[in-house]
Amino acid sequence: MSKLKVLSGREVCKILQKYGFKEVRITITVLVPDHKEIKKGTLISIIRQSGVPREEFEID
């Protein structure tokens, strides 16, 4: 298993959008904090909730 990248909230949202997620304000499916760097535990939680392959978030 590769190491996760250090990503901002906006970068995580871009990856999720590739998988059909949409950024909305009324209903939140996956909560992504708009932080400069997201903590690894939070990123792992986002990956689990979204079902997006972990590889999308890993270092090449």
C-alpha positions as CSV (number, residue, x, y, z in Angstrom):
1,M,0.0,0.0,0.0
2,S,1.5,3.4,-1.0
3,K,1.7,6.5,1.1
4,L,-1.1,9.0,0.9
5,K,-0.4,12.4,-0.7
6,V,-0.7,15.6,1.4
7,L,-3.8,17.2,-0.2
8,S,-5.9,20.3,0.4
9,G,-9.6,20.2,0.7
10,R,-10.0,21.6,-2.8
11,E,-7.7,18.9,-4.2
12,V,-9.7,16.2,-2.5
13,C,-12.9,17.7,-4.0
14,K,-11.5,17.6,-7.5
15,I,-10.7,13.9,-7.1
16,L,-14.2,13.2,-5.8
17,Q,-15.8,15.1,-8.6
18,K,-14.1,12.8,-11.1
19,Y,-16.2,10.0,-9.5
20,G,-19.5,11.9,-9.8
21,F,-19.6,13.7,-6.5
22,K,-20.9,17.2,-6.5
23,E,-20.1,20.0,-4.1
24,V,-23.4,21.2,-2.6
25,R,-24.3,23.3,0.4
26,I,-27.7,21.8,1.4
27,T,-27.0,18.1,1.6
28,I,-23.5,16.8,2.5
29,T,-22.7,13.3,1.3
30,V,-19.0,13.4,2.2
31,L,-17.7,16.1,4.4
32,V,-14.4,17.6,3.1
33,P,-12.9,20.4,5.2
34,D,-11.5,23.3,3.3
35,H,-8.1,23.2,4.9
36,K,-4.8,23.8,3.4
37,E,-3.7,20.3,4.5
38,I,-6.1,17.5,5.5
39,K,-5.0,15.2,8.3
40,K,-4.4,11.6,7.3
41,G,-7.2,10.2,9.5
42,T,-9.7,12.6,8.0
43,L,-8.5,11.7,4.4
44,I,-8.9,8.0,5.2
45,S,-12.4,8.7,6.4
46,I,-13.2,10.6,3.2
47,I,-11.8,7.7,1.1
48,R,-14.0,5.2,3.1
49,Q,-17.1,7.2,2.9
50,S,-16.8,8.0,-0.8
51,G,-15.8,4.6,-2.1
52,V,-13.2,6.2,-4.4
53,P,-10.1,3.9,-4.9
54,R,-7.4,4.8,-2.4
55,E,-4.8,4.8,-5.3
56,E,-6.3,8.2,-6.4
57,F,-5.0,9.8,-3.3
58,E,-1.6,8.1,-3.1
59,I,1.8,9.3,-4.2
60,D,2.7,8.0,-7.7
